[in-house]
Amino acid sequence: MKKFEWQHLNISEINKIDVKAILPFWLLYDIYGDNLKILECIEDGKPIAYFYYYRRTIFKFFQRIQNPLFIPYNEIILTKKDLPSNKAKYNSFIKNITASLAEFINHKNKNSIITLTLNPLITDTQTFYWSNFKVIPYYTYQIDLRESIESISRNFSPEKRNLIKKAEKDGLQVVEENNYDVLKTFVTSTFERKNKSFDSKLVSEFIQKTHSNNLLKIYTCIDNNNEKIASIGLLISDKTVYYIFSGFNSKNKHTGSISLLIFHAIKEFREKGFHIFDFEGSMLQDVEKNFREFGGDMIPYYSLNKAPLLLEMILKIFQRNRF
């Protein structure tokens, strides 16, 4: 099996790279700083692929390796121009890429807790399994925006359609939001209401910088008293839309506001020629039901998990479905 060499890039090298990632590398680095690690794969002295992950310290002692917070998946981005056309050779090429990546991650992060989630397009995870990663299937729902809006909405559950109709009947309106502080406030209050720990500074940085660079679209729901009652944030990349954030005003809420916002976004991005609306992971049981009711296709993607043996045994107590 041919060996490829992976290496970390520094900031001066990152700024020179122009590849099709979910977010541009320079913007990823601008948001996450030195916690973001971008890797480059070299073949015969030429870059042929990239990968990135987020590294942070948890419990004061341990390093956590994961996808950058609020980014849906870790991507292996191929830039080699003359990819093998022969199927067997192409499969071997992908095996070489993933095998060398698994070896590099293992070598550089021996005592770390690793929880990476791969883009749904990456289905060959054997080399990670052979490198003693726990490879676990996760699921998201995706709507094909190339279908007619009648076909898309026909697949909604009756309950979801009724919620949207009720929101429209009650006079709720949807507008594109130019003030990212509205979404930030709703998202922060939602985290606090659910007693979920979060990095408020990072939430703010992500929303502000992606929105300022026209990569995060924000839609807000306004009631008939002209009060803003809910917002959603959608990350756009190439022809795919990722549902990333949502939040609502707990003092003046409407059960159909978020559903109306999502339906509006589906219609608008379909009209703009986008291909996929991705609900960005649907593994939380209470969240999954809501996403399922929009009638998308269930799409598997894979989580790669690993930790030092003794630590992994402890983690099994709290996260048995992962470790």
N, C-alpha and C positions, 0 to 999 in steps of 0.2 A: 504494500500500500504506500503510495507516494506521500511524503511528508511535506506539509506546508508549515511555514513559520509565522506565528502570531506575535505581535508586539503591541505594547501600549503606545499611544500617541501623546505628545505634549501639546499645549495650547497653540503654539505657533503652527504646528502641523495640522491641527484640527481646523483652523481658520482657512486653510487652503483646500479643504475637501468639499466637493460639491456632489453629493449622492442623493438618491431618492429615499430618504428615511421618513418616518412618520413626522418628525420635525427636523429641520436642518441641524447639522452637528453644532454649528456655532451658537444656535439658539439653545440647544440642549445644554451646552456648557455654560451659557450665560445664565440659565435658570438654576442649574444644579452645582455649578462650580467644580471644585476639585473632587467632589464626591462622584462625579460622572467619569467613568472610565471607557474610553473608546479604543477598540482594538482593530488592528489592521493585519490582514493575512497576506503574506508575501509568497509568490511563486516565481522563481528565476529572476529575482530582483524587482518584480513588478507587483503592485497591489492588486489583488483579485477579489477581496471580500472585506467586509467590515462587520463588527459586532459591538454592542455597548451594554453596559450595566451600571447600576448605582450601588455604591458601597458606603455604608454608614455604620456607626458604632451603636450597639444596643447593650443594655444591662451593664454599661461602663467598660466591659471587657471584650465583648465579642464583635467581630465584624459580620455584617449582614450583606450578602450579595444578592441583588434582586433587580427587577426591571425598575427604571426610574418611576417614582411615584407619579400617578396620573397619566403615565404613558401605557397604553393598553398591553403591548407585548414587547418582548425582546426580538430584534430582527437580525437575521443573517442577511446582509445586503451583498449580493453578488455583483461585481463590476467587471469580471473577466468577459472580454468581448467575444472570444471564440469558444463558447461553451460546446462541449461534445454534442454532436447531433445523434450519435449512436446511443440507444437507450442504456445499454449495459455500461458504456463508458461514462455516460452522464451520472448514472447511479453510483459508480465508483468514485467519480469526482466529488459528489455530495458526501459520500462516506469519508473521503479524505479530509474534506473541510470540517465536518462535524467531529471526526476523531481527533484531529489536531486541536480543535477548539476545546473539546472536553479535556484533553491533556493539559492545555495551557491554563484553563480555569482551575483545574485541580492543583497544578504546580504552584500557581500564584496565590491560591486561597486555601491552603491546607487546613487551617484551623478556623475556617469561617463557616457560618450558616448560609447555605446557598439555596435560594428559592427563585428560580428564573421561570418565566412563562414565555414560550415560543410563539411566534406568529402562526396562525392557523395554516399558512401555506407550507410550513415546515412539518412534514409528516414522518420523515425518517429520523427516528430518535434512537435507533439501535446502538450507535456508538456511545451515547450517553449511558444507556443501560449497561453496556459492557464496561463502562468506566465507573460502575457502582453508584450512579445516580438513581434515585427513585423517580421513575417516569410515570406520571399520573395524568390521566385525561381530565381536562377541564372542558367547560362548554360555554359557548356564547350563542346568542340569537342574531341572525343577520337577515335583513330584508333586501331582496333584489329590486333595486329602484328602476331597473329596465322594464319591469312589468307595468301595466297600466295602473293608474291610481284606483280604478274600480276593482281590479283584481287584488291589489294590495289591501284595500280596506275591507274587501269581502272576506279576507282571511282573519280579520280581527274577531275576537270573541264577541258575542252579542252584548256582554256586560261592558266591554271596552267601547263598543260603538255607542251604547246608551250613555256612557259617561261623557263622551265627546259631544253628543247631541245635547245633553243637558247643559254642558258648559256653553255651547253656542246659544241655546235657548235663553240662558240666564244673562246673555249679553257680554260674555267675556271676549276680549279682543287680544290678538297677538301682535306684538311689534318687535322689530329687531332692535336690540338694546345697544346703545353706544356708550353707556356708563357701566364699566365693568364692576364698579363698586356695588351695584345692585346685586349681581350674581354672587359676588364675594360675601356680602352680608347674609344672603339667604343660605348659602352653602355652609358658612361658619355656624349659623344658628341651628342648622340641621345636625351638624356634627355634635354640637353642644347638647342638643335636645336628646340625642341618642346616646349620650355619654361616651362618645368615641374619641379616643385620643387622636390628635392631628397636629401637624406643623402649620400653624396659622400663617407664618411668614412665607413658607413655601407655597401654600395655597394662593396667597396674594401674589407672589412672584409669578407663578405659573399662569394665573388668569390674566394678570396685567400684561405680561410679555407676549403670550400667544395671541391675545386679543389685539394688542398694538401692532402685531405683525400680520394681522388678517388671517390667522390660522385658528382662531377660536371664534365661532359665531354664537352670539348670545341672543336668546329670545325671551321676552318677558310677557307675562299675562296680566292684563289690566281689567279690573272689574268695571261695572257701570257707574261707579263713583270716581272713576279715573285713578284708582289706587292700584299700585303694583303689588300683586299677590303671589307671584311665583316666577322663577326663571330657570332656564336650562342652558348649559354650555356644551357646544359640540365642536370637537376637534376635527379639522378637515385636512386630509392628506391625499393627494392625487385624486382618485375617483371614489374614495371611501370617506364616510362620515362616522365618527366615533362619539357615542353618547357618553360624556365624561362626568358632568356635574348637573345637579338639580337641587332646588331648595324652594321653600315657600314660607309665606308669612303665617306663622302659627296663630296669630290673633285675628287674621281675616283670611281664612283659607276656603278653597273650593275643591271638592273631591275630584273634579274633572280638569283642574287647571293644568297639571303636568301632562296628562294624556292629550289635551288639546294642543299644548306646546309641541309635543313629539309629533303629533299628526301634521301640524303645520310645517314642521321641519322636514318631515318625510316628503310632503308635497313640494316644498320649495326646492329641496336638493334634487329631487327627481326632475323637476323642470330645468334645473341647471345642468343636467347631464351626468350626474353622479351615478355610480353603479351599485354601491353597497351602503346600507345603513347598519352599523354594527353597534349592538347594545353593550359592547365592551365587557364581556364576561358576565356570567349569570349564575354564579355558584352559591350565592346567598339565598337560602330557601324562600324568605319572604320577598326578596327582590325578583327572583326567578319567575314567580307566578305573574307578576305585573308585566315583565318582558314577554313571557310566553303568550300573553293575551293579545299581543300585536301580530301574532301569526307568522313570525319569521321562521327560517330554517335553523334547526339546532346544528351548530358547527363545533366539532371538537378541536381543541388545541392542547398542547402538552406542557405540564409543569415539571421542571427538573429540580430535584431536592436532594440535598446532601449536607451532612454535618459530621464533625468528629464523633467517633463511635459512642463514647460515654455521654456526650452532650445529646446525641441523637436519641439515646435511650430515655433521657429526661424529656426531650421534646415530644416523644411519643405519648407521654401522659397528657399533654395539652393539645397536640396537633396530630393525632393518630392517623387521620385521613391524609396527612401530608408526609409524615416521616414513618 
